[in-house]
Amino acid sequence: MVNCSKCPSENDAFRTDILRLTCRIANPSNIVACSVYGDYASESSTAKAVAEVLLVVRGFQPKLMNYIRALNGKTIVIIAVDQWVFERDVDRGFLGEALAWGLVFPYLPLINEEYLHEQEVKLKRRLVLELLENLVLDFPELSHELHIEPEYFMYETIVRRARLFPPMISVLQNIARRDSKNMRPVLAGYLEALRDLERCGAIGFSNDYVRISEEFISGIQSPRTRLVNVSKAVPRTLFTSLLNIMPRLFESLSKNNEAFLQFLRFQAIVRKRPEHVTQVNVPESYLHIPTASGLVSLANRMDIQAFARKVLRTGKDAEIKVKAIGGVLNDVYLVEVSEGSKKRKVIVKEFKDWASFKWFPLSLWGVGTRRFSVLGRSRLEREYAINELLRSKGFSVPNLLHVSPHQRLVFMEYIEGESATVILRKAAKSKVVSETRKEMKVIERIGMKLARVHALGIALGDTKPENIMIGKHSEIYLMDFEQASRNGDRAWDVAEFLYYAGHDLPMLTETRQVELISRTFIKGYLEAGGEVETVRKAGTAKYTKVFSVFTLPHFMLAISNVLRRTKSD
């Protein structure tokens, strides 16, 4: 039984009056919980703030009602809801969190604080899961490396609602101040939900950062999960729910001139600058990926010049030269920084969306054999994620110095050495085996290196010899991963390396030498665990038709014959 004559704080007459109002709406014995939320519940509430009250009632009829009352010059909005309806809104977004959203923002419990806290954590756990699912679907490759600050889940949840209902931005601004007392209790609920998800194996913690587990990522990326994922529909459901309660909100606002004028101001701002609501603590600033220079926020907008000044720590007098060195499909730049006697080189890749005139011939080239990733963001993700994965497994790859997702730039170490193309041409020059033993050994090692990559379930997607560098100390560097994928086409990797090798060889190279190069590469591939079936598949018409456009016919025939006739030991 609820005592309606006494508020939890005896000195707070206003709260006592609110509880008396609730007792006129519902039988006190059926009141499950009551709280005040919104601006009034925040530390920065003003005397004119509207007091929004959530009243959860057992067996309430009708299931949902709102009441507007004036109390000592204040506007009181009471939303009374049946317990079953409220808990379905918490559990599964029954009304798009139109009712449960009061637990997302700061709230002041008046009745049954334990129940409200339990529902708050339950709600935030579901919201965190939905946000994790969205991150995996939006960043299929980067999600493996994301370092997430817990604050991300708090701000992303609120910003999404602020986009649909701009007056919520005032609550967000109150919470956004890091010294605000509002942030701590709101964040605490998310931290509790995250700890529960850690116990379930969905996430882990690394130096206070949230890491998405591989099991969770695999489950979300399965075709079935992608089809049934409904988290994308939440904003639409919320929007529909807000439309249903909007008349009541307007009635509430009209009784409070300051709030109503604030609403009109935000409506005007959003029409002119819709991005305004996302400028308060951009949630992406709490998402990070590791680089050789430290963690980088996904909200980072650093360009080439800013990178040279900040990351390379150059002075104002440093000379910075940017030279385009990319081909038709890629925008690649060599950045040379000179400061006194010190010189440093860095490679910058810019991942633009491939325009239709670039994409059309590429799609014709690989039709029926290979699908290419053309969107700039997805190619940047692959470049970063596969590079980091291979580096973590001990492969030699260029260090990634910085990533600027918004500018779609990746800054990486410049590798000194010679490409596999140079090695292949040297191997083709001499007819004497002893004179090319060194080069053949390198080609064999390249085959071994590719097999070890495939053993990780990774297909590189672009294994042209020019994308493989031999470093100063004979280490084999793998580069260019924008077409790489997990569980991709391994036969394509084998085919592309050898057929492109045929393209790079001098026209007068003897067929016997082409065959020797092919067998040497295959020998290394198989010795390191590569599958014979993958090699044989690379020799079929499915792959030869693609590369026959630019490789001499007799080279194509020699390579494909070696591939198809490969035998298992």
BELMOGI-V762431 format. One record per residue. N is the residue number from 1. RES is the residue in one letter. PSI is psi as a letter, one per 30 degrees, with the letter a starting at -180 (NA if undefined). NEAR is the number of other ideal C-beta (glycine too) atoms within 12 Angstrom. D_LAST is the distance of its C-alpha to the last C-alpha in whole Angstrom. Layout:
n:N res:RES psi:PSI near:NEAR d_last:D_LAST
n:N res:RES psi:PSI near:NEAR d_last:D_LAST
//
This chain:
n:1 res:M psi:k near:11 d_last:82
n:2 res:V psi:k near:28 d_last:82
n:3 res:N psi:j near:18 d_last:85
n:4 res:C psi:f near:25 d_last:86
n:5 res:S psi:f near:13 d_last:89
n:6 res:K psi:k near:20 d_last:87
n:7 res:C psi:l near:27 d_last:84
n:8 res:P psi:f near:21 d_last:81
n:9 res:S psi:j near:16 d_last:83
n:10 res:E psi:f near:12 d_last:87
n:11 res:N psi:f near:10 d_last:88
n:12 res:D psi:i near:16 d_last:86
n:13 res:A psi:e near:16 d_last:88
n:14 res:F psi:e near:26 d_last:86
n:15 res:R psi:e near:31 d_last:83
n:16 res:T psi:e near:23 d_last:86
n:17 res:D psi:e near:28 d_last:87
n:18 res:I psi:e near:38 d_last:84
n:19 res:L psi:e near:38 d_last:83
n:20 res:R psi:e near:26 d_last:87
n:21 res:L psi:e near:32 d_last:86
n:22 res:T psi:e near:40 d_last:83
n:23 res:C psi:f near:29 d_last:85
n:24 res:R psi:f near:19 d_last:87
n:25 res:I psi:e near:31 d_last:84
n:26 res:A psi:l near:32 d_last:82
n:27 res:N psi:k near:20 d_last:83
n:28 res:P psi:e near:23 d_last:83
n:29 res:S psi:f near:14 d_last:81
n:30 res:N psi:f near:24 d_last:78
n:31 res:I psi:k near:36 d_last:77
n:32 res:V psi:e near:34 d_last:74
n:33 res:A psi:l near:38 d_last:74
n:34 res:C psi:k near:43 d_last:75
n:35 res:S psi:l near:42 d_last:74
n:36 res:V psi:k near:42 d_last:75
n:37 res:Y psi:l near:39 d_last:73
n:38 res:G psi:a near:42 d_last:72
n:39 res:D psi:e near:38 d_last:75
n:40 res:Y psi:e near:38 d_last:77
n:41 res:A psi:f near:35 d_last:75
n:42 res:S psi:l near:32 d_last:73
n:43 res:E psi:f near:22 d_last:75
n:44 res:S psi:g near:23 d_last:76
n:45 res:S psi:k near:27 d_last:78
n:46 res:T psi:l near:19 d_last:82
n:47 res:A psi:f near:16 d_last:85
n:48 res:K psi:g near:20 d_last:84
n:49 res:A psi:k near:30 d_last:81
n:50 res:V psi:k near:42 d_last:80
n:51 res:A psi:j near:43 d_last:79
n:52 res:E psi:k near:44 d_last:77
n:53 res:V psi:k near:45 d_last:77
n:54 res:L psi:k near:47 d_last:74
n:55 res:L psi:j near:45 d_last:75
n:56 res:V psi:k near:43 d_last:73
n:57 res:V psi:k near:35 d_last:75
n:58 res:R psi:k near:26 d_last:74
n:59 res:G psi:h near:19 d_last:75
n:60 res:F psi:k near:26 d_last:76
n:61 res:Q psi:k near:18 d_last:78
n:62 res:P psi:l near:12 d_last:77
n:63 res:K psi:f near:22 d_last:74
n:64 res:L psi:k near:30 d_last:74
n:65 res:M psi:l near:22 d_last:77
n:66 res:N psi:k near:28 d_last:79
n:67 res:Y psi:k near:26 d_last:82
n:68 res:I psi:k near:29 d_last:83
n:69 res:R psi:l near:26 d_last:86
n:70 res:A psi:k near:17 d_last:88
n:71 res:L psi:j near:26 d_last:89
n:72 res:N psi:h near:15 d_last:91
n:73 res:G psi:f near:16 d_last:90
n:74 res:K psi:l near:32 d_last:87
n:75 res:T psi:k near:32 d_last:84
n:76 res:I psi:k near:35 d_last:83
n:77 res:V psi:j near:39 d_last:80
n:78 res:I psi:k near:40 d_last:79
n:79 res:I psi:j near:40 d_last:76
n:80 res:A psi:k near:38 d_last:76
n:81 res:V psi:k near:42 d_last:73
n:82 res:D psi:k near:28 d_last:72
n:83 res:Q psi:e near:29 d_last:70
n:84 res:W psi:e near:21 d_last:68
n:85 res:V psi:e near:30 d_last:67
n:86 res:F psi:e near:39 d_last:67
n:87 res:E psi:e near:28 d_last:64
n:88 res:R psi:e near:25 d_last:62
n:89 res:D psi:e near:36 d_last:63
n:90 res:V psi:e near:37 d_last:61
n:91 res:D psi:e near:21 d_last:58
n:92 res:R psi:g near:24 d_last:57
n:93 res:G psi:h near:31 d_last:59
n:94 res:F psi:e near:27 d_last:61
n:95 res:L psi:h near:31 d_last:64
n:96 res:G psi:h near:33 d_last:61
n:97 res:E psi:g near:40 d_last:63
n:98 res:A psi:f near:36 d_last:66
n:99 res:L psi:e near:42 d_last:68
n:100 res:A psi:f near:41 d_last:65
n:101 res:W psi:f near:39 d_last:65
n:102 res:G psi:f near:40 d_last:68
n:103 res:L psi:f near:42 d_last:66
n:104 res:V psi:e near:46 d_last:63
n:105 res:F psi:l near:41 d_last:66
n:106 res:P psi:k near:36 d_last:69
n:107 res:Y psi:l near:35 d_last:71
n:108 res:L psi:j near:35 d_last:74
n:109 res:P psi:k near:31 d_last:73
n:110 res:L psi:e near:41 d_last:77
n:111 res:I psi:k near:34 d_last:76
n:112 res:N psi:i near:23 d_last:73
n:113 res:E psi:e near:19 d_last:71
n:114 res:E psi:e near:13 d_last:68
n:115 res:Y psi:e near:26 d_last:68
n:116 res:L psi:e near:34 d_last:68
n:117 res:H psi:e near:22 d_last:65
n:118 res:E psi:e near:25 d_last:63
n:119 res:Q psi:e near:38 d_last:63
n:120 res:E psi:e near:38 d_last:62
n:121 res:V psi:e near:28 d_last:59
n:122 res:K psi:e near:28 d_last:58
n:123 res:L psi:e near:38 d_last:59
n:124 res:K psi:e near:40 d_last:57
n:125 res:R psi:e near:33 d_last:54
n:126 res:R psi:e near:36 d_last:53
n:127 res:L psi:e near:41 d_last:54
n:128 res:V psi:e near:40 d_last:52
n:129 res:L psi:e near:34 d_last:49
n:130 res:E psi:e near:35 d_last:50
n:131 res:L psi:e near:43 d_last:50
n:132 res:L psi:e near:38 d_last:46
n:133 res:E psi:e near:32 d_last:45
n:134 res:N psi:e near:32 d_last:47
n:135 res:L psi:e near:40 d_last:45
n:136 res:V psi:e near:35 d_last:42
n:137 res:L psi:e near:28 d_last:42
n:138 res:D psi:e near:26 d_last:44
n:139 res:F psi:i near:32 d_last:42
n:140 res:P psi:e near:31 d_last:38
n:141 res:E psi:e near:36 d_last:37
n:142 res:L psi:f near:38 d_last:39
n:143 res:S psi:f near:35 d_last:40
n:144 res:H psi:f near:33 d_last:37
n:145 res:E psi:f near:37 d_last:39
n:146 res:L psi:k near:42 d_last:43
n:147 res:H psi:j near:32 d_last:45
n:148 res:I psi:k near:42 d_last:48
n:149 res:E psi:k near:33 d_last:52
n:150 res:P psi:f near:36 d_last:53
n:151 res:E psi:f near:33 d_last:56
n:152 res:Y psi:e near:36 d_last:54
n:153 res:F psi:e near:39 d_last:54
n:154 res:M psi:e near:40 d_last:58
n:155 res:Y psi:e near:40 d_last:59
n:156 res:E psi:e near:38 d_last:56
n:157 res:T psi:e near:42 d_last:58
n:158 res:I psi:e near:41 d_last:61
n:159 res:V psi:e near:37 d_last:61
n:160 res:R psi:e near:33 d_last:59
n:161 res:R psi:e near:33 d_last:62
n:162 res:A psi:e near:38 d_last:64
n:163 res:R psi:e near:28 d_last:63
n:164 res:L psi:e near:30 d_last:64
n:165 res:F psi:i near:36 d_last:68
n:166 res:P psi:e near:31 d_last:69
n:167 res:P psi:f near:36 d_last:71
n:168 res:M psi:f near:36 d_last:69
n:169 res:I psi:f near:33 d_last:68
n:170 res:S psi:e near:32 d_last:71
n:171 res:V psi:e near:45 d_last:70
n:172 res:L psi:e near:41 d_last:66
n:173 res:Q psi:e near:28 d_last:68
n:174 res:N psi:e near:31 d_last:70
n:175 res:I psi:e near:38 d_last:67
n:176 res:A psi:f near:30 d_last:65
n:177 res:R psi:k near:18 d_last:67
n:178 res:R psi:f near:15 d_last:65
n:179 res:D psi:g near:12 d_last:68
n:180 res:S psi:k near:22 d_last:69
n:181 res:K psi:f near:19 d_last:70
n:182 res:N psi:e near:32 d_last:69
n:183 res:M psi:e near:31 d_last:65
n:184 res:R psi:e near:20 d_last:65
n:185 res:P psi:e near:30 d_last:65
n:186 res:V psi:e near:37 d_last:63
n:187 res:L psi:e near:32 d_last:60
n:188 res:A psi:e near:22 d_last:61
n:189 res:G psi:e near:35 d_last:60
n:190 res:Y psi:e near:41 d_last:57
n:191 res:L psi:e near:29 d_last:56
n:192 res:E psi:e near:25 d_last:56
n:193 res:A psi:e near:39 d_last:54
n:194 res:L psi:e near:37 d_last:51
n:195 res:R psi:e near:22 d_last:51
n:196 res:D psi:e near:22 d_last:51
n:197 res:L psi:f near:34 d_last:48
n:198 res:E psi:e near:24 d_last:47
n:199 res:R psi:f near:15 d_last:47
n:200 res:C psi:f near:19 d_last:45
n:201 res:G psi:g near:17 d_last:42
n:202 res:A psi:e near:32 d_last:43
n:203 res:I psi:l near:37 d_last:44
n:204 res:G psi:l near:24 d_last:44
n:205 res:F psi:k near:21 d_last:46
n:206 res:S psi:j near:19 d_last:45
n:207 res:N psi:h near:13 d_last:48
n:208 res:D psi:g near:17 d_last:50
n:209 res:Y psi:k near:24 d_last:48
n:210 res:V psi:k near:35 d_last:47
n:211 res:R psi:k near:32 d_last:43
n:212 res:I psi:k near:41 d_last:42
n:213 res:S psi:l near:25 d_last:39
n:214 res:E psi:e near:21 d_last:35
n:215 res:E psi:e near:17 d_last:36
n:216 res:F psi:e near:30 d_last:39
n:217 res:I psi:e near:30 d_last:38
n:218 res:S psi:e near:22 d_last:35
n:219 res:G psi:e near:24 d_last:37
n:220 res:I psi:e near:33 d_last:40
n:221 res:Q psi:f near:28 d_last:37
n:222 res:S psi:k near:19 d_last:36
n:223 res:P psi:e near:11 d_last:37
n:224 res:R psi:e near:11 d_last:40
n:225 res:T psi:e near:18 d_last:41
n:226 res:R psi:e near:18 d_last:42
n:227 res:L psi:e near:12 d_last:44
n:228 res:V psi:f near:14 d_last:46
n:229 res:N psi:k near:23 d_last:47
n:230 res:V psi:g near:21 d_last:50
n:231 res:S psi:f near:30 d_last:51
n:232 res:K psi:f near:19 d_last:51
n:233 res:A psi:f near:17 d_last:54
n:234 res:V psi:e near:34 d_last:56
n:235 res:P psi:e near:26 d_last:58
n:236 res:R psi:e near:17 d_last:59
n:237 res:T psi:e near:25 d_last:60
n:238 res:L psi:e near:35 d_last:62
n:239 res:F psi:e near:22 d_last:64
n:240 res:T psi:e near:20 d_last:65
n:241 res:S psi:e near:29 d_last:66
n:242 res:L psi:e near:29 d_last:68
n:243 res:L psi:e near:19 d_last:70
n:244 res:N psi:e near:18 d_last:71
n:245 res:I psi:f near:28 d_last:73
n:246 res:M psi:e near:20 d_last:74
n:247 res:P psi:e near:14 d_last:77
n:248 res:R psi:e near:26 d_last:78
n:249 res:L psi:e near:31 d_last:76
n:250 res:F psi:e near:23 d_last:79
n:251 res:E psi:e near:20 d_last:82
n:252 res:S psi:e near:33 d_last:81
n:253 res:L psi:e near:29 d_last:80
n:254 res:S psi:f near:20 d_last:84
n:255 res:K psi:g near:24 d_last:85
n:256 res:N psi:j near:32 d_last:84
n:257 res:N psi:e near:14 d_last:85
n:258 res:E psi:e near:22 d_last:83
n:259 res:A psi:e near:34 d_last:80
n:260 res:F psi:e near:22 d_last:80
n:261 res:L psi:e near:16 d_last:81
n:262 res:Q psi:e near:26 d_last:78
n:263 res:F psi:e near:27 d_last:76
n:264 res:L psi:e near:19 d_last:78
n:265 res:R psi:e near:19 d_last:77
n:266 res:F psi:e near:29 d_last:73
n:267 res:Q psi:e near:22 d_last:73
n:268 res:A psi:e near:15 d_last:74
n:269 res:I psi:e near:20 d_last:72
n:270 res:V psi:e near:24 d_last:69
n:271 res:R psi:e near:14 d_last:70
n:272 res:K psi:e near:11 d_last:70
n:273 res:R psi:i near:14 d_last:67
n:274 res:P psi:f near:17 d_last:65
n:275 res:E psi:f near:15 d_last:63
n:276 res:H psi:e near:23 d_last:66
n:277 res:V psi:f near:32 d_last:65
n:278 res:T psi:g near:24 d_last:61
n:279 res:Q psi:f near:23 d_last:63
n:280 res:V psi:j near:25 d_last:63
n:281 res:N psi:i near:29 d_last:61
n:282 res:V psi:k near:25 d_last:58
n:283 res:P psi:e near:33 d_last:55
n:284 res:E psi:f near:30 d_last:52
n:285 res:S psi:f near:27 d_last:54
n:286 res:Y psi:g near:31 d_last:53
n:287 res:L psi:k near:39 d_last:49
n:288 res:H psi:l near:30 d_last:47
n:289 res:I psi:k near:39 d_last:44
n:290 res:P psi:k near:31 d_last:42
n:291 res:T psi:l near:32 d_last:42
n:292 res:A psi:f near:25 d_last:42
n:293 res:S psi:g near:24 d_last:46
n:294 res:G psi:a near:17 d_last:46
n:295 res:L psi:k near:26 d_last:47
n:296 res:V psi:k near:37 d_last:48
n:297 res:S psi:k near:28 d_last:50
n:298 res:L psi:f near:36 d_last:49
n:299 res:A psi:f near:25 d_last:52
n:300 res:N psi:k near:31 d_last:52
n:301 res:R psi:g near:20 d_last:53
n:302 res:M psi:k near:29 d_last:53
n:303 res:D psi:a near:24 d_last:53
n:304 res:I psi:e near:35 d_last:52
n:305 res:Q psi:e near:24 d_last:55
n:306 res:A psi:e near:21 d_last:55
n:307 res:F psi:e near:35 d_last:52
n:308 res:A psi:e near:33 d_last:53
n:309 res:R psi:e near:21 d_last:56
n:310 res:K psi:e near:22 d_last:55
n:311 res:V psi:e near:33 d_last:51
n:312 res:L psi:f near:32 d_last:51
n:313 res:R psi:h near:16 d_last:55
n:314 res:T psi:l near:25 d_last:56
n:315 res:G psi:l near:16 d_last:60
n:316 res:K psi:f near:11 d_last:62
n:317 res:D psi:f near:12 d_last:62
n:318 res:A psi:k near:22 d_last:59
n:319 res:E psi:k near:18 d_last:58
n:320 res:I psi:j near:29 d_last:55
n:321 res:K psi:k near:20 d_last:53
n:322 res:V psi:k near:26 d_last:51
n:323 res:K psi:k near:17 d_last:49
n:324 res:A psi:k near:18 d_last:47
n:325 res:I psi:g near:21 d_last:44
n:326 res:G psi:l near:21 d_last:42
n:327 res:G psi:a near:16 d_last:41
n:328 res:V psi:e near:14 d_last:42
n:329 res:L psi:f near:30 d_last:40
n:330 res:N psi:k near:32 d_last:41
n:331 res:D psi:j near:30 d_last:44
n:332 res:V psi:k near:32 d_last:43
n:333 res:Y psi:k near:29 d_last:45
n:334 res:L psi:j near:24 d_last:45
n:335 res:V psi:j near:39 d_last:48
n:336 res:E psi:k near:25 d_last:50
n:337 res:V psi:k near:31 d_last:52
n:338 res:S psi:k near:19 d_last:54
n:339 res:E psi:j near:19 d_last:57
n:340 res:G psi:b near:12 d_last:59
n:341 res:S psi:f near:6 d_last:56
n:342 res:K psi:k near:16 d_last:53
n:343 res:K psi:k near:18 d_last:51
n:344 res:R psi:k near:28 d_last:48
n:345 res:K psi:k near:27 d_last:46
n:346 res:V psi:k near:37 d_last:44
n:347 res:I psi:k near:38 d_last:42
n:348 res:V psi:k near:45 d_last:44
n:349 res:K psi:k near:41 d_last:42
n:350 res:E psi:k near:30 d_last:45
n:351 res:F psi:i near:35 d_last:43
n:352 res:K psi:l near:23 d_last:46
n:353 res:D psi:k near:19 d_last:45
n:354 res:W psi:j near:25 d_last:44
n:355 res:A psi:l near:16 d_last:47
n:356 res:S psi:e near:11 d_last:47
n:357 res:F psi:f near:11 d_last:47
n:358 res:K psi:e near:21 d_last:44
n:359 res:W psi:e near:23 d_last:42
n:360 res:F psi:e near:16 d_last:42
n:361 res:P psi:e near:17 d_last:40
n:362 res:L psi:e near:27 d_last:38
n:363 res:S psi:e near:20 d_last:38
n:364 res:L psi:e near:16 d_last:38
n:365 res:W psi:e near:22 d_last:35
n:366 res:G psi:g near:28 d_last:32
n:367 res:V psi:k near:16 d_last:34
n:368 res:G psi:f near:13 d_last:32
n:369 res:T psi:e near:27 d_last:29
n:370 res:R psi:k near:28 d_last:30
n:371 res:R psi:k near:19 d_last:33
n:372 res:F psi:k near:31 d_last:34
n:373 res:S psi:k near:32 d_last:37
n:374 res:V psi:f near:24 d_last:40
n:375 res:L psi:k near:19 d_last:42
n:376 res:G psi:e near:29 d_last:43
n:377 res:R psi:e near:29 d_last:43
n:378 res:S psi:e near:29 d_last:40
n:379 res:R psi:e near:36 d_last:38
n:380 res:L psi:e near:39 d_last:40
n:381 res:E psi:e near:39 d_last:39
n:382 res:R psi:e near:40 d_last:35
n:383 res:E psi:e near:48 d_last:36
n:384 res:Y psi:e near:46 d_last:37
n:385 res:A psi:e near:35 d_last:35
n:386 res:I psi:e near:42 d_last:32
n:387 res:N psi:e near:44 d_last:33
n:388 res:E psi:e near:34 d_last:34
n:389 res:L psi:e near:32 d_last:31
n:390 res:L psi:e near:36 d_last:29
n:391 res:R psi:e near:26 d_last:31
n:392 res:S psi:f near:16 d_last:32
n:393 res:K psi:g near:19 d_last:28
n:394 res:G psi:g near:14 d_last:28
n:395 res:F psi:l near:28 d_last:27
n:396 res:S psi:j near:29 d_last:29
n:397 res:V psi:l near:37 d_last:32
n:398 res:P psi:k near:37 d_last:35
n:399 res:N psi:k near:26 d_last:38
n:400 res:L psi:j near:38 d_last:40
n:401 res:L psi:e near:36 d_last:43
n:402 res:H psi:l near:39 d_last:45
n:403 res:V psi:k near:45 d_last:45
n:404 res:S psi:i near:35 d_last:48
n:405 res:P psi:e near:34 d_last:47
n:406 res:H psi:e near:21 d_last:50
n:407 res:Q psi:f near:29 d_last:50
n:408 res:R psi:h near:32 d_last:46
n:409 res:L psi:k near:41 d_last:46
n:410 res:V psi:k near:49 d_last:43
n:411 res:F psi:k near:46 d_last:44
n:412 res:M psi:l near:37 d_last:41
n:413 res:E psi:k near:31 d_last:40
n:414 res:Y psi:k near:28 d_last:40
n:415 res:I psi:k near:28 d_last:37
n:416 res:E psi:k near:17 d_last:38
n:417 res:G psi:a near:24 d_last:35
n:418 res:E psi:k near:23 d_last:33
n:419 res:S psi:l near:29 d_last:31
n:420 res:A psi:f near:40 d_last:27
n:421 res:T psi:e near:30 d_last:29
n:422 res:V psi:e near:23 d_last:31
n:423 res:I psi:e near:35 d_last:28
n:424 res:L psi:e near:40 d_last:26
n:425 res:R psi:e near:28 d_last:29
n:426 res:K psi:e near:29 d_last:30
n:427 res:A psi:f near:38 d_last:26
n:428 res:A psi:f near:35 d_last:27
n:429 res:K psi:e near:20 d_last:30
n:430 res:S psi:k near:20 d_last:29
n:431 res:K psi:f near:15 d_last:28
n:432 res:V psi:k near:12 d_last:27
n:433 res:V psi:e near:17 d_last:24
n:434 res:S psi:f near:10 d_last:26
n:435 res:E psi:f near:15 d_last:28
n:436 res:T psi:g near:26 d_last:26
n:437 res:R psi:e near:17 d_last:23
n:438 res:K psi:e near:18 d_last:25
n:439 res:E psi:e near:33 d_last:25
n:440 res:M psi:e near:30 d_last:21
n:441 res:K psi:e near:23 d_last:20
n:442 res:V psi:e near:35 d_last:22
n:443 res:I psi:e near:42 d_last:20
n:444 res:E psi:e near:33 d_last:17
n:445 res:R psi:e near:31 d_last:19
n:446 res:I psi:e near:48 d_last:20
n:447 res:G psi:e near:40 d_last:17
n:448 res:M psi:e near:27 d_last:16
n:449 res:K psi:e near:40 d_last:20
n:450 res:L psi:e near:48 d_last:19
n:451 res:A psi:e near:33 d_last:16
n:452 res:R psi:e near:28 d_last:19
n:453 res:V psi:e near:41 d_last:21
n:454 res:H psi:e near:37 d_last:20
n:455 res:A psi:f near:21 d_last:19
n:456 res:L psi:f near:26 d_last:23
n:457 res:G psi:g near:20 d_last:23
n:458 res:I psi:k near:37 d_last:24
n:459 res:A psi:k near:32 d_last:24
n:460 res:L psi:f near:42 d_last:26
n:461 res:G psi:f near:37 d_last:27
n:462 res:D psi:i near:36 d_last:28
n:463 res:T psi:g near:41 d_last:26
n:464 res:K psi:k near:36 d_last:28
n:465 res:P psi:f near:39 d_last:27
n:466 res:E psi:f near:31 d_last:31
n:467 res:N psi:g near:35 d_last:30
n:468 res:I psi:k near:44 d_last:28
n:469 res:M psi:k near:34 d_last:30
n:470 res:I psi:j near:33 d_last:29
n:471 res:G psi:l near:23 d_last:32
n:472 res:K psi:e near:12 d_last:34
n:473 res:H psi:g near:12 d_last:32
n:474 res:S psi:g near:18 d_last:29
n:475 res:E psi:k near:22 d_last:28
n:476 res:I psi:j near:35 d_last:27
n:477 res:Y psi:k near:36 d_last:29
n:478 res:L psi:k near:44 d_last:28
n:479 res:M psi:l near:41 d_last:31
n:480 res:D psi:i near:38 d_last:33
n:481 res:F psi:g near:42 d_last:32
n:482 res:E psi:f near:39 d_last:34
n:483 res:Q psi:g near:36 d_last:32
n:484 res:A psi:l near:41 d_last:30
n:485 res:S psi:l near:35 d_last:29
n:486 res:R psi:k near:29 d_last:28
n:487 res:N psi:h near:15 d_last:25
n:488 res:G psi:a near:30 d_last:26
n:489 res:D psi:j near:31 d_last:23
n:490 res:R psi:e near:38 d_last:20
n:491 res:A psi:e near:37 d_last:19
n:492 res:W psi:e near:36 d_last:23
n:493 res:D psi:e near:42 d_last:22
n:494 res:V psi:e near:46 d_last:19
n:495 res:A psi:e near:47 d_last:21
n:496 res:E psi:e near:42 d_last:24
n:497 res:F psi:e near:48 d_last:23
n:498 res:L psi:e near:48 d_last:21
n:499 res:Y psi:e near:43 d_last:24
n:500 res:Y psi:e near:35 d_last:27
n:501 res:A psi:e near:48 d_last:25
n:502 res:G psi:e near:42 d_last:26
n:503 res:H psi:e near:30 d_last:29
n:504 res:D psi:f near:34 d_last:30
n:505 res:L psi:k near:37 d_last:29
n:506 res:P psi:k near:21 d_last:32
n:507 res:M psi:e near:17 d_last:33
n:508 res:L psi:g near:15 d_last:33
n:509 res:T psi:k near:31 d_last:29
n:510 res:E psi:k near:20 d_last:28
n:511 res:T psi:e near:24 d_last:25
n:512 res:R psi:e near:17 d_last:23
n:513 res:Q psi:e near:34 d_last:23
n:514 res:V psi:e near:39 d_last:22
n:515 res:E psi:e near:29 d_last:19
n:516 res:L psi:e near:32 d_last:18
n:517 res:I psi:e near:45 d_last:19
n:518 res:S psi:e near:44 d_last:17
n:519 res:R psi:e near:28 d_last:14
n:520 res:T psi:e near:35 d_last:15
n:521 res:F psi:e near:51 d_last:16
n:522 res:I psi:e near:43 d_last:12
n:523 res:K psi:e near:28 d_last:11
n:524 res:G psi:e near:30 d_last:13
n:525 res:Y psi:e near:42 d_last:13
n:526 res:L psi:e near:29 d_last:9
n:527 res:E psi:f near:20 d_last:10
n:528 res:A psi:g near:22 d_last:13
n:529 res:G psi:g near:20 d_last:12
n:530 res:G psi:l near:35 d_last:12
n:531 res:E psi:k near:22 d_last:11
n:532 res:V psi:e near:26 d_last:9
n:533 res:E psi:e near:20 d_last:13
n:534 res:T psi:e near:32 d_last:15
n:535 res:V psi:e near:39 d_last:13
n:536 res:R psi:e near:28 d_last:14
n:537 res:K psi:e near:26 d_last:17
n:538 res:A psi:f near:43 d_last:19
n:539 res:G psi:g near:32 d_last:19
n:540 res:T psi:l near:22 d_last:21
n:541 res:A psi:f near:19 d_last:25
n:542 res:K psi:e near:24 d_last:25
n:543 res:Y psi:e near:36 d_last:24
n:544 res:T psi:e near:30 d_last:25
n:545 res:K psi:e near:22 d_last:29
n:546 res:V psi:e near:32 d_last:29
n:547 res:F psi:f near:38 d_last:29
n:548 res:S psi:f near:24 d_last:30
n:549 res:V psi:e near:18 d_last:33
n:550 res:F psi:g near:17 d_last:33
n:551 res:T psi:k near:31 d_last:30
n:552 res:L psi:k near:24 d_last:31
n:553 res:P psi:e near:20 d_last:29
n:554 res:H psi:f near:21 d_last:28
n:555 res:F psi:e near:37 d_last:26
n:556 res:M psi:e near:33 d_last:25
n:557 res:L psi:e near:24 d_last:24
n:558 res:A psi:e near:32 d_last:21
n:559 res:I psi:e near:44 d_last:20
n:560 res:S psi:e near:36 d_last:19
n:561 res:N psi:e near:24 d_last:18
n:562 res:V psi:e near:35 d_last:15
n:563 res:L psi:e near:40 d_last:15
n:564 res:R psi:f near:27 d_last:15
n:565 res:R psi:g near:18 d_last:13
n:566 res:T psi:k near:32 d_last:10
n:567 res:K psi:k near:15 d_last:6
n:568 res:S psi:k near:13 d_last:4
n:569 res:D psi:NA near:8 d_last:0
//
